[in-house]
């Protein structure tokens, strides 16, 4: 008998509510004090294609998923065909033998012989139950959740309570219908099958935790930072940031715009920032291709600007709804010429929140673009997380001049050559500050200048700006025992799965590992990475791309090569046990 | 300080480097004269521009300026206006900038109706890149890019703007500074997106269309009692564009509400004046528990 340790999958076709079931189950488990990780896999399609969500439940923090699941709730035949072999021996399949709904594109698909004698097959007449209580096919989600809670011997009243809360906009009788449908499935599953599965879920006393995606965290970080303008053209996996921010725009006195294209999204953000407000433009790699024009304009015209680039597998449309860390070198070098930029790569929602907030301070302080680099995995997966500690989070708008200072200065030079490279800025509307900014090379006043010496001085001034940004502490983190036998090296969304794999390997006494997580990709924490690499006994690069882009960057910055690499580039994140196996194969 | 009567307040020490006789001088003078019709001080006005000869104009008018990227003055102007709607925002650029590279932004700006003034210096050629045919170049026009004459039919900016939903559409001429000044004044006063297509002489790359050539052909809509509220008539006039008779003046002016009016967020003053310290996000976190 296992308690509060579960890998669960729900599968169905797009439009059937797979994510609704996955998220509802995850939210319920989170609210009873358990730790959760949710991985969503879905195609770029609205109705018909196969979707599934995997929910990991644990009493300990959990950040990754496993290849095998204890429990599969199949809402259609295809889910059984595709995933039956992913059910762990002793696990269970919940389905409705009579009432399985066919996807519009898989009509006629038959389950056939499941061929698994080592699992419990839980046949619940979900469609019939939905009908019996007066509901429609859409209610199968609720009935399925009931069956799930029953087989896990979970307190039914907790599920009923959640229905009453989350469905509160519906009529009472519809809510009660959902509850009744769930209760009937619950009873059958609990009475007939729960002993065979042998996994139970129980409430635990724990502090309140959020269940959130990286996109939620980016949106909250930006709102906390006082973002007044967010422009974004929809593109997976960043579209939800526009949704989240737009939902709260009026309450937070800010504006969101969905303009004609990503060029305009970035251009509008440049304009808003030039006006003096905090601005952000959000997209994915394909949209960032279009934004790069304004990236460079912000660089040479020294306009603070925050970009969100949520990666997905490219090139071109690639795999629109899957995950990859393939844009690292692109964002580091995008746009022609040289200018300072800052690139940060959060590995989980908490980092996404704090780094997004910090990105606005950095942009203002260094008057240059800052790119937040996420990917589908960190943007759209969900994790439980303690509420963010916002005490001590301070807004820093950098060196800004008001009317009084400008009148003292007299002849204001917006692009004055300074030791730090940072020239105090002002904004339109402030008397005494009238200046020009331009994408052309310019003199200290901002007027076009093609003078050779001026060009060199302005270039050096701009490149000097980020030299004072010391990333040796904040730009990199060594997780685990500094003297471990093996050093894993990665960045961004592989952080949770690498950390889980490390503790998994430690429990098995297989190998002692530590994990070097690079957080600031530019400026690069060269000294610290060099130090860790030189002290490491063995190094393995772990990346979700085909070429090992962080490895290239490390080689470029430190002159050191990572000894070995594990790369996955099929559009999916590493499974915890898959990564453990791959590491062990290399020892 | 307002309206102190200093008629030189929009002058700059720096001097334009346009060709002698360039139509841009007339447009620059008309713009400065238009600004002097108001109480504005230089710091209350901001210009955005694209890339090209005409787009250098912010350097030579004493206001805040962002001389940005080819084809992109309008997105930047939109962001600026929304960030601080107390500013007078004027976007400028050439026909290559606005109707070749920047066409999408132009059409969208018309329908979005943010309170901006957009002045296009329209001479039918890419001048700063030495005279290739632009999107407003006449069919058959021979240039370095179309030595055998342009095959494409040209954009009709006025008709396009009306179709796209612009709330103020006018045409001026770089050789009639007083009329152009009045058009710019009307455009700045207009609440919403105001577009002025300016017939501009390029003495270097399109010399056939000289000042005389234009003067022989332009006429004023107001002299023919055109009612700018009549959108259908404005459209007919715009579509009847032919080079023998060039209409100038306000084609269309409507009363559509500007974009900003639908944003209650702006009622508490320009976004730039809002405090951003210690923003409370506890409700956002509570939603996720």
Interface residues (C-beta under 8 A of the other chain):
Chain A: X30 X31 X208 X209 X210 X211 X212 X216 X219 X220 X223 X224 X225 X226 X228 X229 X231 X248 X249 X250 X252 X253 X254 X255 X257 X259 X260 X261 X263 X264 X265 X266 X267 X268 X269 X270 X271 X272 X273 X274 X275 X276 X277 X278 X279 X293 X294 X297 X301 X387 X388 X390 X395 X427 X428 X429 X430 X431 X432 X433 X434 X435 X436 X437 X438 X439 X440 X446 X447 X448
Chain B: X1 X14 X41 X42 X43 X44 X46 X48 X51 X56 X58 X59 X62 X63 X64 X65 X66 X67 X68 X69 X72 X74 X75 X76 X77 X78 X79 X80 X81 X82 X83 X84 X86 X87 X104 X105 X107 X108 X263 X264 X265 X266 X268 X270 X271 X272 X274 X276 X277 X279 X281 X282 X284 X285 X288 X289
